Each structure stands twice: as C-alpha cells, then as structure tokens.
Amino acid sequence: MKAVVVTSFVESPRLVDLADPRPGPGEILVAVRYASINPVDWAASTGALTGLAKNRFPLILGFDGVGRVEALGDGATHFAVGDLVFGQFWGDVLQYGTYAERLTIAERPSFGAVQTIPDGVDPRVAAAVPTAGMTAYGALELLDLRPGDSLLILGATGGVGVLAMQLAAQAALSVTATTRADAADRIRLLGATKTIDYATQAIGDALRTTDPEGLDGVLDLVGDPEGVDIAARHVRDGGKVVSVAGGVTGELAAQSRVTATNYLLDDKPARLRWVGERLAAGGLVVPIDREVSLTEAPEAVQAARQGGARGKTVIRVG
Ligand SMILES: NC(=O)c1ccc[n+]([C@@H]2O[C@H](COP(=O)([O-])OP(=O)(O)OC[C@H]3O[C@@H](n4cnc5c(N)ncnc54)[C@H](OP(=O)(O)O)[C@@H]3O)[C@@H](O)[C@H]2O)c1
C-alpha cells in the first residue's frame, strides 16, 4: 500500500510502498478514503509526542480520517465489515496513521475515538472534522460562557477556529476574532461580530475599541503567551481564559482574578459522538480549504506547518 511516513524524527514525510497491516486481536482493518491534516500530525513526525505515545518506524502520519472496515481481528465485535467509520485513529503505538491506503486500530482506541459515520454525512467532511471539532467543543465547554457573554478567539481561521467560531455564535456569544485581513469577511460570515487584524493592529489597543467593557472569556488557538497575557488583561474579574495551544503560562494560571487553563482534548468518544450528531443535524459548516492526493500529502503537511490555514486540508486516499 501507499503511505506517507517518516523513518526517523529528523526527516521530512515522504510517500513509500509498505506491506498492508493485518488486524490483531480486538483490532479492525480500515481501507482509508479520506484523511485530514492537523498540527498534531507534524508533532508526531518530529517526535514531539514521544512523552505521550510510543512510536514505531516507519511511522505513518495522520490521525483524522474516514474509511471502510475491511476485516476484523479476533474478538473485534463492535464494528461490521463494510461499516464506514470516522474519527481520530490514535492507538497505543503511533505506527499506522491515516495518510495510507490501509490502517489497523483497536476498535476502542486508547487515545483516539472511532465510530460509524452518521447517515447523510459527507465522508470528506467527516474526515476533516474529528480533532478540530472535538477540540472546539471541549474548549468551549471548559469556558462555560452564557448567551450574550463576550468571547475573544485568538486565531480563528484554522481548523479549530472555524468550528469554535460557529459553535460560539450558535451559543449566542458575542465573538471578537483575530485573523489576517484576507479572512475577516469569511470569519464574520461564520459568526464573528468583530474582527481584529493581528498583523497590523496591537491586540491590546484593538480590544479597547472592540470590547471596551471587557471580555467574559478568551479562547486561545495560537499559543503565544504574550498575546494571551495581553488578552487576559481585558477579561473581567471572574472571567476565563482557555488555551488549546499551551499559551497559558504558570504565572497566568496561578493568579486568581481570572481562571486560566491550558486544555488538552479529553473524553474523545463522547465528543466525537457529539460532533457526528452536529454534522448529521446540519449544524456545522466545515470549510475545506484544500484537497490533495496522497502523493501530494508530504508537500501539503509541510505547507500546513507554515501557517495560513483557512479551514481544513483534506487528503483523498482511496
Ligand atoms: N490541546 C489540544 O488537545 C489540541 C487539539 C487540537 C489542536 N490543538 C492546537 O490548536 C492550535 C490550532 O489548531 P488548528 O488545527 O486550528 O491549526 P491550523 O488549522 O494550522 O490553524 C492555525 C491558524 O492560526 C492562524 N494564526 C497563526 N498565527 C496567528 C496569530 N498570531 N494570530 C491569529 N491567528 C494566527 C493561522 O493563519 P495565518 O498564519 O494566516 O494567520 C491559521 O489559520 C494548534 O496549536 C494545535 O496544535 C490542540
């Protein structure tokens, strides 16, 4: 099968031919149809997840995707051959990712979550959404804001941002979002009330105009501690700051005026179920910025690392 791999943590991803994997006990074999790119894919390829997961080379990249169950390992009973499944395919060991024609995964993966695609959901969209959708949902849940509250989203244009934006607007929050100017109109269409061009405006100054009465919450998707600190100063007493990108320093977390937390995606099976239900109900637009073939995936994953995402990049696999 074709697969995009690294064989060490210092090389760039490349397309190779590998033997098809075979499902072990409790595992399923999935013929992948679509994958999508997330920043965590790059992290896996550089060894940044070593503290979190074991790795085996050649390491096939990719966590998110959609595919058809082709075979069941001994004792696997949760899925049937032929089921179309989606999710975050993150097992005990990082080896068989979604940037490949086939993968094996425990039907109840230790770190990820896999389920059948709800009826009527486009497989491309289902492949694009798992990590970003679950993260947007989990982070907003932690913020726990009320209708009418004001929220600043730092970095609203990427995979998590475009979904968090919509969920926040659907929860009747008043959202200010930081974005480059080229994406401001799109971000407003997804629900932002106000936008700040972070490339040309100092965020602290801009917030004095956009939110003169202060913010109830900040959702950071960028991970710049200085930017998070500046934003936190505009949060009203008792408000909340949540970063999914490690932007909350120990110092900020330790003060008591606002609650500031770094969030790591948790409770994935329940969150994936919720994302699937939202997709099936037609309540989420998943902007697909770019679609590439598996052959183009090594270049696309490098390009994604340079920034500039406007929604999701999907990889067409089979
Ligand atoms: N904690 C968790 O469990 C978890 C789960 C999923 C993702 N994450 C993290 O969440 C972050 C976002 O993920 P993603 O999938 O949305 O990434 P993405 O699709 O690559 O999007 C990142 C976006 O941020 C924008 N950006 C970059 N610098 C910015 C800045 N200074 N101000 C405002 N926007 C900026 C980029 O556009 P421009 O370059 O054009 O500005 C791009 O649109 C990543 O750090 C990822 O690792 C964490």
The ligand as an ORCA input file, in Angstrom:
! r2SCAN-3c Opt
* xyz 0 1
  N      -4.920     20.917     23.145
  C      -5.375     20.058     22.261
  O      -5.820     18.959     22.608
  C      -5.364     20.454     20.819
  C      -6.164     19.792     19.890
  C      -6.177     20.258     18.576
  C      -5.379     21.346     18.211
  N      -4.580     21.926     19.145
  C      -3.739     23.087     18.822
  O      -4.610     24.156     18.471
  C      -3.929     25.050     17.596
  C      -4.826     25.331     16.389
  O      -5.047     24.114     15.683
  P      -5.655     24.152     14.221
  O      -5.921     22.769     13.828
  O      -6.767     25.137     14.165
  O      -4.396     24.734     13.394
  P      -4.365     25.298     11.902
  O      -5.502     24.713     11.134
  O      -2.984     25.118     11.423
  O      -4.673     26.845     12.072
  C      -3.861     27.751     12.716
  C      -4.400     29.130     12.335
  O      -3.844     30.149     13.155
  C      -3.614     31.284     12.362
  N      -2.588     32.076     13.065
  C      -1.270     31.848     13.137
  N      -0.677     32.762     13.936
  C      -1.658     33.563     14.383
  C      -1.686     34.686     15.248
  N      -0.568     35.152     15.837
  N      -2.866     35.286     15.494
  C      -4.008     34.815     14.924
  N      -4.060     33.741     14.096
  C      -2.888     33.137     13.837
  C      -3.167     30.717     11.014
  O      -3.414     31.589      9.920
  P      -2.348     32.718      9.490
  O      -0.983     32.031      9.542
  O      -2.733     33.143      8.114
  O      -2.521     33.792     10.475
  C      -4.083     29.503     10.888
  O      -5.293     29.846     10.245
  C      -2.610     24.361     17.242
  O      -1.600     24.897     18.073
  C      -2.852     22.915     17.604
  O      -1.656     22.225     17.918
  C      -4.559     21.496     20.431
*
